[in-house]
Amino acid sequence: MQRARGETRERIYRFVRERLLAGRPPTVREVQEAAGLRAVESARTHLERLVADGRLTKEAGVSRGYRLPHGSEGELRPVLVPMVGRVQAGGLSAAIEDPDGHVAMTALPRGVVADDLFALRVVGESMRDAGILDGDVVIVRRSGRLSSGRPRDGHVVVASVGDDATVKTLRYGKDPRGRRRAELHPENPDFEVIVPARADFRILGRVIEVRRSLV
């Protein structure tokens, strides 16, 4: 019986590890189903035992909160960046707290911590000529965490305009009265420049990486 429990626990560990390295933390029910257990609590017991053994860690109060510890089996613990999907104006914090999956990063840029980041899937071809295509995932450093201040002219940013998030190149121009204004420029001549009203516009962050699946 002890051997059977050990084999089940090892199978659970391999399943959880594989999912974490892929950036898709499993739920306890998914662990239960993968291990062929009859009860969710049985899966939870195995997971807690793996935590007690130091093979996993658990982030308290977080759904899908099991993680690989730093340096486990000679590997770095992946950083899980929340995939926030569609971001409504003013709703970034809530979206990050309730993400639609995660993207795994094995290394962070200098001076960046995991809480600085979120990820967003691109919809449309407006940034085609900048090499950002429909279906790509952009990893974004939140504007409030930028050590160099707000994004500068020429940076690719994620901005909220009304109730939608968009990926564009930030440019600063002049309005008809000569006042400085932010403009969101596409990188595709088939699309028009967006000149948002200040009340409807907020820069959410700067794009620091683009991910693309080839399958």
N, C-alpha and C positions, 0 to 999 in steps of 0.2 A: 504493500500500500504506500509506504514512504517513497519508494522508487517511482510509483505512478504520480504522486504529488510533485516530486521533483521534476519529472519529465513534463508535466503540465505547466509548471512554473517556468521552466526553461523555454517552452514553446510560447508562453505568454510574453516573456522577456524579448524573445526574438521578434515577435509580431509588433510589440510596442516600439522597440528600437527601430525597426524598419520604417514604421509610420512616422516616427519623430524625425528621422534623417531625411524623410521625404517632405517634411513640413506639414504633415497631416496628423496631429495628435488624435488618438482614438478616444472614444467615449468608453466608459466601463462596459456598457452593453455591447459595443463592438468587440471588446476583448472577450467578453463572455461567449459571443457567437463564434469568434475565431478559434477559441479553445474548446468549443463544444461542451460548455458547462451548462447545467440546468438552471442555475440561479445567478443573478447579477451579483449577489453578495459573495458567492464563491469566487468570482473574478476579482471583486474588490479585496477579498482576503489575500489572494495571491499577489495583487499589486502592492498592498501594504507590506507584505512580507518582503517583496523586492526592494521597497523603500527602506525597511529595517536592515536589510542586508547591504545597503549602500549602492545597489545596482541601478536604482531609480531615485529621483527626488520628486517631491510633490509641492506644487505651488498652492498654498492654502487659499481657499475661497475662490478658486478659478476653475471653471468647467474645462475639461480636458487638460487638467493641470499636471499630469505626470511628465517628467523631463528626464533626460540623460544627465548625469553629473559631469562636471568638467573632468576631462582626462580619463573618462571611462574607456577601458580597453585600448588605451593609447590614443584615443580620438578626442578632438575638441567637441564640446557640447554645442550643437547648432543653435543659433539664435533664431527664434521664431518671430517673424514680422507679421503683424495682423493684416489680413486681407479685408479691407473695409467695404469693397464694392462701391455702390453709389453713395456719395457723401452729400447730404443736404447742408445748406448754409447753416452754420452754427452748430452742426451736429457731429463734428469730427470726434470729440471726446467720447460720445456715446457709441459711435461706430467702432472705435478702437476697443472699447470695453466689451462689445458684443460682435466680434469679427466673424466674417464668413470664410473661415479657414485661415491658414497661415502660409507664409513663404519662408523657407529655411535659408539662412545665411551662415556660412562656416567662418567668416571673418568680417569684422566691421571696419569701416574707414577710421583712420586716426581721429581721436577726439569724439567719436560717435558712440552712444550707448543705445541699447535696444529700445528704450522708451522714446527715443528720438524719431523712430521710424514707423511708417505704415506703408501698405502696398495697395495698388489700385489697378484694375484691369482696364486697358484702353479699349474704347469703342470708337470705330471710325478711322478714316484715313487722313485726317487733317494734319498729322505730323509725319506723314510718309517720308518726306524728303529729309527729315532729321533722323531717319532710321527707326522711327517708332510706329509700329504697324498695328492694325486692328487685331485684337486678341492678345497683344503683348501685356506683360505685367510690369509696371513701373514701381520702383522702390523710392520712397519719398522721405526726405528729412523735414520734419515739421518746422514751419517758419519760426515759431517761438523758440526753437532750440538751436538756431543758426548762430554760431559764435561771431560771424562777420556781419550780423545784422540782417535786415530784410534782403530777399533776393535782389540781385542787381540786373540792370539792363542786359539782355541777352541770355539770361538763365532760362532753362526750361522749368516751368513750374506747374503745380496743380493749384487751380484756383476755383473757388466756388462763385458762381454767378447765378443769383436767384437760388433755386433749389437744386442746382446741378453742379457737379464737379467737371472741370475740363482740363486737359493737358495742352499747354500752349507755350510759346516763347514770349517772355515778358519784355516789353519795350516801353520806354517812357517818351511820350511826345508832348505836344502842346494842344490845348483846346483853342477854339476861336478867339478867346480872350487872352491867350498867351499863358494860361496857367498850366502847370505840369499835370499830366494825367497818365495813368497806367493804360496800356493797350496790350491785348492778348493776340499775338500773331500766329497764324497757322504756318506750317511748313509744307504747304501744298497750294498751288495757285488756284485750285478749284474752290477754295474756301476764303471767306472774307475775314478781315480783322474784326475782333470783338472790342468794342470800347464800352466797358461796363460802367453803369452808374455807381458812384461811390457807395451808396446805401446798399447795393445788391452785391458788392464785390469784396472778396477776402482772399488773400493768398494763403493757401494751406501749407505749402512747402515747396521745396526744390527737388526735382528729380535727380537722383544720384546714380541710378542703375536701371537698366532695362533687361527684362527676362523674356525669352521667347522659347516656346516649345516647337520642335520640328516634327512632331507627330500629331 
